Amino acid sequence: MAVQGATYEIFKIRSADGERVVDLYEGQFRVGNIYYYENILSPQITGIITIVSTSGAAQSQEDVQKRIGSLHTSLPLEVGCEILLKIKDVIGNGIDFSSPTNPHKRLYVNEVQIIDKSATSEIIQLRFTSRIGWTNTTKRVTQHFDGRISESVKNILKNQFKLTDNEIEVDDSSNALSFAGMTKRPMDLIGMLAKQSIPANTANPGYFYYQTKSKFRYVAADTLINSEPYEKTYNYNAFSESSYQSKSEDSDYKIATLTISKDQNLMNQIRSGVYASKTIFFNPATYKFKEIDISVDTGKLYKDPKFSTLGKKPGIPKILQDDFDSGTKFHRVETAILNVGADNESIDINNSPEFYYAASTTRYNILFSQKHAITIPCNTTLEAGNVLTLEIEDISNQKEMGPDQKQSGRYVIESLCHYFEAEKSTTNINLIRDSYGLHISKNV
């Protein structure tokens, strides 16, 4: 792996009251390292910065003698401070949270901890979040919503967080829901809606809501799976001509370390209803129960023709097929109450869970059935939710025949950490996948 450093083009810290600013390029402090995190399971960006400050970092505004002291005491460095940060790396497009006008393009100190302190210097660790992170804790949703779920989500993002159309990406949903905000925090409400949303072009429910450096995304699992992969292929000791764009790029797109964290678990998949489930619904308007059995044996769940996968569509293990043939109809039993009437006296079912309850559980569980962790040279173009193509070394005596046909293929970036320091920067990525192989099963 190529050893690369990062360049801090802008690094400033503004005091919590907005009155004072310290600048890295004025020698007022030194940056040790930066950890920058994105995750498809997190609605905000987070990270950690380690700063080394000397006794001449900032002038105190409260000290009557106007002494110049440490950053922690004299700025003062505390929760609520703003971080203006712009980083350039060798491969990627860089990270830019230095906007003087857009508060969503700045970072905010959430926690301050002094790691070490001496007579002349101190080491401070800052934990930061994006604006969405702290804004979500101050907002409560009280209004009522009608219409398609995706439109309601757009409404929440724009009204509660003041995000513009250019700062959000929302997949259209096919189903509608009438609901009240119930004084929930915005992201708690969006999380409730995510598992109920069904994309317009498929029968597979289940959305993710998360923030990246480019925008906030509320997208279906199928959108992630069907998206075009990153233009370069990442290679882990695999002999394949396609993985070498040019000799100078070899090390830029090589995987330094690869760890297989999870590789299927049959019993967990059975218990979570991936193969078959029974859902019992109670209708409070009629006081009747309705049972629905769905299974892969009948062409439902991941055997549905509209179900997209990152590799070859999974098969049914023979032991389970024999079990289905002997009469087994379900592995997991769930119960739900139908949402009837909503805000009026109608007895119509409001966004019936019959269409998403069991299927969304399958969609989420199977997508996380494989997990790999890799370390690569820092590439800030990559974001959570992107698809990467991996070529992994085949364990055989004919490596020239190409990479491993089972482990190689497309993976979704579940989470990433860009690690920056002056002389070395890397990107650490957690990848997920629902199936094996090089050939995607795509819903068109």
C-alpha positions as CSV (number, residue, x, y, z in Angstrom):
1,M,0.0,0.0,0.0
2,A,1.2,3.5,-0.9
3,V,2.1,5.6,2.1
4,Q,0.5,9.0,1.7
5,G,0.1,12.1,3.8
6,A,-2.8,14.6,3.9
7,T,-2.7,18.3,3.5
8,Y,-4.7,20.5,5.8
9,E,-5.6,23.4,3.5
10,I,-7.9,25.0,6.1
11,F,-8.0,24.3,9.8
12,K,-9.6,26.8,12.1
13,I,-11.5,26.6,15.4
14,R,-14.1,29.3,16.2
15,S,-15.1,29.8,19.9
16,A,-18.6,28.8,21.0
17,D,-19.7,32.4,21.2
18,G,-18.4,33.0,17.6
19,E,-16.1,35.9,18.7
20,R,-12.6,34.3,18.4
21,V,-10.8,32.1,15.9
22,V,-7.5,30.3,16.0
23,D,-5.8,29.1,12.9
24,L,-3.4,26.1,12.4
25,Y,-1.4,28.2,9.8
26,E,-0.7,30.9,12.4
27,G,1.1,28.3,14.5
28,Q,-1.4,28.5,17.4
29,F,-1.7,24.7,17.7
30,R,-0.7,21.5,16.0
31,V,-3.0,18.7,14.7
32,G,-1.9,15.2,15.7
33,N,-4.5,13.1,13.8
34,I,-8.1,13.1,12.6
35,Y,-10.6,10.3,12.4
36,Y,-13.6,11.1,10.1
37,Y,-16.6,8.6,10.2
38,E,-19.6,7.9,7.9
39,N,-22.0,5.0,8.4
40,I,-25.2,4.0,6.6
41,L,-26.6,3.3,10.1
42,S,-25.8,6.8,11.4
43,P,-27.8,9.9,10.4
44,Q,-24.9,12.2,11.1
45,I,-21.1,12.5,10.5
46,T,-18.9,12.0,13.5
47,G,-15.2,12.1,14.2
48,I,-12.2,12.6,16.5
49,I,-9.4,15.2,16.4
50,T,-6.3,15.2,18.5
51,I,-4.7,18.6,19.0
52,V,-1.4,19.6,20.6
53,S,-1.5,23.1,22.1
54,T,1.3,25.1,23.7
55,S,1.2,27.9,26.2
56,G,1.0,30.6,23.5
57,A,-2.0,29.3,21.6
58,A,-4.7,32.0,22.3
59,Q,-5.3,35.2,24.2
60,S,-7.8,35.0,26.9
61,Q,-10.7,37.5,26.7
62,E,-11.6,36.9,30.3
63,D,-8.1,37.4,31.8
64,V,-7.8,41.0,33.0
65,Q,-4.0,40.8,32.2
66,K,-4.8,39.6,28.6
67,R,-2.3,36.8,29.0
68,I,-1.7,34.4,26.1
69,G,-2.3,30.8,27.3
70,S,-3.4,27.3,26.3
71,L,-6.1,26.7,23.7
72,H,-8.3,24.9,26.2
73,T,-8.4,27.7,28.7
74,S,-7.9,30.9,26.6
75,L,-10.1,30.3,23.5
76,P,-11.8,28.6,25.4
77,L,-12.0,25.2,23.6
78,E,-15.3,23.8,24.7
79,V,-18.5,22.1,23.4
80,G,-20.2,24.2,20.7
81,C,-17.0,25.4,19.1
82,E,-17.0,25.3,15.3
83,I,-14.4,23.5,13.2
84,L,-13.6,24.8,9.7
85,L,-11.8,22.0,8.0
86,K,-10.6,21.4,4.4
87,I,-8.3,18.4,3.7
88,K,-6.7,17.4,0.4
89,D,-5.5,13.9,-0.2
90,V,-3.6,12.3,-3.1
91,I,-6.3,10.1,-4.6
92,G,-9.7,11.5,-3.6
93,N,-11.6,14.7,-4.0
94,G,-10.9,15.8,-0.5
95,I,-13.1,16.8,2.4
96,D,-14.4,20.4,2.8
97,F,-16.2,21.6,5.9
98,S,-15.0,25.2,5.8
99,S,-18.0,27.1,4.4
100,P,-18.4,30.6,5.9
101,T,-22.1,30.6,4.9
102,N,-23.5,27.1,5.0
103,P,-23.7,25.7,8.6
104,H,-24.1,22.2,7.3
105,K,-20.6,22.5,5.8
106,R,-19.0,23.0,9.2
107,L,-18.3,20.6,12.0
108,Y,-19.2,21.1,15.7
109,V,-17.4,20.1,18.9
110,N,-19.5,17.7,20.9
111,E,-17.0,16.7,23.6
112,V,-13.6,17.9,24.8
113,Q,-11.2,15.8,26.8
114,I,-7.7,16.7,27.9
115,I,-5.5,13.6,27.3
116,D,-2.3,15.0,28.8
117,K,-1.2,18.3,30.4
118,S,2.2,19.7,31.3
119,A,3.6,23.1,32.3
120,T,4.1,24.2,28.7
121,S,1.7,22.1,26.5
122,E,-1.5,20.0,26.5
123,I,-2.9,17.3,24.3
124,I,-6.7,17.7,23.7
125,Q,-9.1,15.3,22.1
126,L,-12.2,16.7,20.3
127,R,-15.2,14.6,19.3
128,F,-17.2,16.4,16.6
129,T,-20.4,15.9,14.8
130,S,-22.1,17.5,11.8
131,R,-24.9,20.1,12.4
132,I,-27.6,17.4,12.0
133,G,-26.1,15.6,15.0
134,W,-26.8,18.4,17.5
135,T,-29.8,19.9,15.8
136,N,-31.7,16.6,16.0
137,T,-31.5,16.8,19.8
138,T,-33.1,20.2,19.9
139,K,-36.0,19.6,17.6
140,R,-39.3,17.9,18.1
141,V,-41.9,17.1,15.4
142,T,-45.5,18.0,16.2
143,Q,-47.2,18.4,12.9
144,H,-49.3,15.8,11.0
145,F,-48.3,14.3,7.7
146,D,-50.2,12.7,4.8
147,G,-49.2,11.3,1.5
148,R,-46.3,9.3,0.3
149,I,-43.7,8.5,3.0
150,S,-40.8,9.9,0.8
151,E,-42.6,13.3,0.6
152,S,-43.0,13.4,4.4
153,V,-39.3,12.7,4.9
154,K,-38.4,15.5,2.5
155,N,-40.7,17.8,4.5
156,I,-39.0,16.9,7.8
157,L,-35.5,17.3,6.4
158,K,-36.3,20.7,4.9
159,N,-38.3,22.1,7.8
160,Q,-36.5,20.7,10.8
161,F,-32.9,20.8,9.5
162,K,-33.1,23.6,6.8
163,L,-31.6,21.3,4.2
164,T,-32.0,22.3,0.6
165,D,-32.9,20.1,-2.4
166,N,-29.2,19.9,-3.4
167,E,-28.3,18.6,0.1
168,I,-30.7,15.7,0.2
169,E,-31.4,12.6,-1.9
170,V,-34.7,10.8,-1.3
171,D,-35.9,7.7,-3.1
172,D,-39.6,8.0,-4.1
173,S,-41.7,5.5,-2.1
174,S,-44.8,3.8,-3.5
175,N,-46.7,3.7,-0.3
176,A,-48.4,6.5,1.7
177,L,-48.8,6.9,5.4
178,S,-50.9,9.3,7.5
179,F,-49.2,9.9,10.9
180,A,-48.5,12.5,13.6
181,G,-45.1,13.6,14.7
182,M,-45.9,12.6,18.3
183,T,-43.2,15.0,19.5
184,K,-40.5,12.6,18.4
185,R,-37.0,13.8,17.4
186,P,-36.8,14.1,13.6
187,M,-34.3,11.3,13.1
188,D,-36.3,8.9,15.4
189,L,-39.3,9.6,13.3
190,I,-37.4,9.0,10.0
191,G,-36.0,5.8,11.4
192,M,-39.6,4.6,12.1
193,L,-40.5,5.4,8.5
194,A,-37.5,3.8,7.0
195,K,-38.5,0.2,7.7
196,Q,-42.1,0.9,6.4
197,S,-41.0,2.5,3.1
198,I,-41.4,0.5,-0.1
199,P,-39.5,1.8,-3.2
200,A,-41.6,2.8,-6.3
201,N,-39.8,0.3,-8.6
202,T,-39.7,-2.8,-6.5
203,A,-41.5,-4.9,-4.0
204,N,-38.6,-4.9,-1.5
205,P,-39.1,-2.6,1.5
206,G,-36.4,-1.2,3.7
207,Y,-34.6,2.2,3.5
208,F,-31.4,3.6,5.0
209,Y,-31.0,7.2,6.2
210,Y,-27.6,8.6,6.7
211,Q,-25.3,11.6,6.0
212,T,-22.2,11.7,3.9
213,K,-19.9,14.6,3.1
214,S,-21.9,15.4,-0.1
215,K,-25.5,15.1,1.1
216,F,-28.1,13.4,3.4
217,R,-29.6,10.3,1.8
218,Y,-32.9,8.5,2.4
219,V,-32.6,5.6,0.0
220,A,-33.8,2.0,-0.5
221,A,-31.5,-1.0,0.1
222,D,-32.1,-1.8,-3.6
223,T,-30.8,1.6,-4.6
224,L,-27.5,0.9,-2.9
225,I,-27.3,-2.5,-4.4
226,N,-28.2,-1.4,-8.0
227,S,-25.9,1.7,-8.0
228,E,-22.9,1.8,-10.2
229,P,-19.7,0.7,-8.5
230,Y,-16.7,3.0,-7.9
231,E,-14.8,3.3,-11.2
232,K,-11.6,1.6,-9.9
233,T,-11.3,-2.0,-8.8
234,Y,-9.6,-2.7,-5.5
235,N,-7.2,-5.6,-5.5
236,Y,-6.1,-8.0,-2.7
237,N,-3.2,-10.0,-4.0
238,A,-5.2,-11.2,-7.0
239,F,-3.6,-11.9,-10.3
240,S,-5.9,-10.2,-12.8
241,E,-5.1,-7.8,-15.7
242,S,-8.4,-5.9,-15.1
243,S,-7.3,-4.8,-11.7
244,Y,-4.2,-2.9,-13.0
245,Q,-5.2,0.4,-14.5
246,S,-1.5,1.5,-14.9
247,K,1.7,0.6,-13.2
248,S,1.7,3.9,-11.4
249,E,-1.7,3.2,-9.9
250,D,-1.0,-0.3,-8.7
251,S,-0.4,0.7,-5.1
252,D,-3.2,3.3,-5.0
253,Y,-5.9,0.6,-5.4
254,K,-4.3,-2.3,-3.5
255,I,-5.9,-3.5,-0.3
256,A,-3.4,-3.5,2.5
257,T,-5.4,-5.7,5.0
258,L,-8.5,-7.7,4.6
259,T,-10.5,-9.3,7.5
260,I,-13.6,-11.4,7.0
261,S,-15.7,-10.4,10.0
262,K,-18.8,-12.5,9.1
263,D,-19.6,-15.0,6.4
264,Q,-23.1,-16.3,6.7
265,N,-24.8,-17.9,9.7
266,L,-27.5,-20.4,8.8
267,M,-29.2,-20.6,12.2
268,N,-29.3,-16.8,12.6
269,Q,-30.8,-16.4,9.1
270,I,-33.4,-19.0,9.9
271,R,-34.3,-17.3,13.2
272,S,-34.5,-13.9,11.5
273,G,-37.0,-15.1,8.9
274,V,-34.8,-14.9,5.9
275,Y,-36.2,-18.2,4.4
276,A,-39.8,-18.3,5.8
277,S,-42.0,-16.4,8.3
278,K,-45.5,-16.2,9.6
279,T,-47.0,-12.8,10.5
280,I,-50.2,-12.5,12.5
281,F,-52.0,-9.2,12.1
282,F,-54.8,-7.9,14.4
283,N,-57.4,-5.6,13.0
284,P,-58.8,-3.4,15.8
285,A,-61.7,-2.3,13.6
286,T,-63.0,-5.8,13.1
287,Y,-61.4,-7.6,16.0
288,K,-60.2,-10.3,13.6
289,F,-56.8,-11.8,13.0
290,K,-55.1,-12.5,9.7
291,E,-52.1,-14.8,9.2
292,I,-49.7,-14.5,6.3
293,D,-47.1,-17.1,5.5
294,I,-44.3,-16.2,3.1
295,S,-41.2,-18.3,2.1
296,V,-38.5,-18.6,-0.5
297,D,-40.0,-21.9,-1.4
298,T,-43.0,-20.1,-2.9
299,G,-40.9,-17.6,-4.8
300,K,-41.2,-14.8,-2.2
301,L,-38.7,-13.0,-0.1
302,Y,-35.2,-13.1,-1.8
303,K,-36.5,-15.4,-4.5
304,D,-38.8,-12.7,-5.8
305,P,-37.8,-11.7,-9.3
306,K,-37.6,-8.1,-8.2
307,F,-35.1,-8.8,-5.4
308,S,-31.7,-7.5,-6.3
309,T,-28.4,-8.9,-5.0
310,L,-24.8,-7.9,-5.2
311,G,-23.8,-11.4,-6.4
312,K,-25.4,-14.6,-7.6
313,K,-28.9,-14.9,-6.1
314,P,-28.7,-17.2,-3.0
315,G,-30.0,-20.8,-3.2
316,I,-31.9,-22.8,-0.7
317,P,-29.8,-25.2,1.3
318,K,-30.9,-28.8,0.7
319,I,-31.6,-29.4,4.4
320,L,-34.1,-26.5,4.3
321,Q,-35.6,-27.6,1.0
322,D,-36.2,-31.0,2.5
323,D,-37.8,-29.4,5.5
324,F,-40.1,-27.3,3.3
325,D,-41.0,-30.5,1.3
326,S,-41.9,-32.2,4.5
327,G,-44.5,-29.5,5.3
328,T,-42.7,-26.7,7.2
329,K,-44.2,-23.4,6.3
330,F,-42.5,-20.9,8.6
331,H,-39.5,-20.4,10.8
332,R,-40.3,-17.1,12.6
333,V,-43.5,-15.8,14.0
334,E,-44.2,-12.1,14.3
335,T,-47.3,-10.2,15.4
336,A,-48.5,-6.7,14.4
337,I,-51.5,-4.4,14.8
338,L,-52.9,-2.9,11.7
339,N,-52.9,0.9,11.6
340,V,-56.6,1.6,10.9
341,G,-58.3,4.9,10.4
342,A,-55.3,7.2,11.2
343,D,-56.8,10.7,11.7
344,N,-60.3,10.0,10.4
345,E,-63.2,7.6,11.0
346,S,-62.4,5.4,8.1
347,I,-61.7,1.8,8.7
348,D,-59.2,1.6,5.8
349,I,-55.8,0.2,6.7
350,N,-53.2,3.0,6.9
351,N,-50.0,1.7,5.1
352,S,-50.7,-1.9,5.8
353,P,-47.7,-3.8,7.4
354,E,-48.7,-6.8,5.4
355,F,-46.6,-5.4,2.6
356,Y,-43.5,-4.6,4.5
357,Y,-43.3,-6.2,7.9
358,A,-41.8,-9.6,7.1
359,A,-40.1,-8.6,3.9
360,S,-38.2,-5.7,5.3
361,T,-36.7,-7.9,8.0
362,T,-35.4,-10.3,5.3
363,R,-34.0,-7.4,3.3
364,Y,-32.0,-6.0,6.2
365,N,-30.8,-9.3,7.5
366,I,-29.6,-10.8,4.2
367,L,-27.8,-7.6,3.2
368,F,-25.7,-7.8,6.4
369,S,-25.0,-11.6,6.0
370,Q,-21.4,-11.0,4.9
371,K,-19.0,-8.5,6.4
372,H,-15.4,-7.7,5.3
373,A,-13.1,-5.0,6.7
374,I,-10.3,-3.6,4.5
375,T,-7.6,-0.9,4.8
376,I,-6.7,1.0,1.7
377,P,-4.7,4.2,0.8
378,C,-6.8,7.3,1.7
379,N,-9.5,7.9,-0.8
380,T,-11.9,10.7,0.2
381,T,-14.0,10.3,-2.9
382,L,-15.5,7.2,-1.3
383,E,-18.6,7.6,0.9
384,A,-20.8,5.4,3.0
385,G,-23.3,3.6,0.7
386,N,-21.0,3.4,-2.3
387,V,-20.4,0.1,-4.0
388,L,-16.8,-1.2,-4.4
389,T,-15.6,-4.0,-6.7
390,L,-13.0,-6.2,-5.0
391,E,-10.7,-8.8,-6.7
392,I,-9.5,-11.2,-4.0
393,E,-6.7,-13.7,-4.4
394,D,-7.7,-17.2,-5.3
395,I,-6.1,-19.9,-3.1
396,S,-5.0,-22.3,-5.9
397,N,-2.0,-23.3,-7.8
398,Q,-3.3,-21.5,-10.9
399,K,-3.5,-17.9,-9.7
400,E,-3.0,-16.7,-13.2
401,M,-6.5,-17.9,-14.0
402,G,-7.9,-14.9,-12.1
403,P,-9.3,-13.9,-8.7
404,D,-11.5,-15.9,-6.3
405,Q,-14.8,-16.3,-8.1
406,K,-16.8,-16.6,-4.9
407,Q,-15.3,-13.9,-2.6
408,S,-14.6,-11.3,-5.4
409,G,-17.3,-9.0,-6.6
410,R,-19.4,-6.1,-5.4
411,Y,-19.7,-4.9,-1.8
412,V,-21.6,-2.0,-0.2
413,I,-19.7,0.4,2.1
414,E,-21.5,0.1,5.4
415,S,-19.1,2.5,7.2
416,L,-15.7,4.1,6.6
417,C,-13.1,6.0,8.6
418,H,-10.7,8.4,6.8
419,Y,-7.7,8.6,9.0
420,F,-5.4,11.7,8.5
421,E,-2.0,12.6,9.8
422,A,0.8,14.6,8.3
423,E,2.8,11.6,7.0
424,K,0.3,8.8,6.7
425,S,-3.4,8.7,5.7
426,T,-5.6,5.7,5.2
427,T,-9.2,4.7,4.7
428,N,-10.6,1.9,6.8
429,I,-13.8,0.4,5.4
430,N,-16.5,-2.1,6.6
431,L,-18.1,-3.8,3.6
432,I,-21.4,-5.8,3.5
433,R,-22.8,-8.2,0.9
434,D,-25.9,-10.4,0.6
435,S,-24.5,-13.1,-1.7
436,Y,-21.4,-14.6,-3.3
437,G,-19.9,-14.2,-6.8
438,L,-18.9,-11.7,-9.5
439,H,-22.2,-11.4,-11.2
440,I,-24.9,-9.1,-9.8
441,S,-28.6,-10.0,-9.9
442,K,-30.1,-6.6,-10.7
443,N,-33.7,-5.5,-10.6
444,V,-34.3,-3.4,-13.7
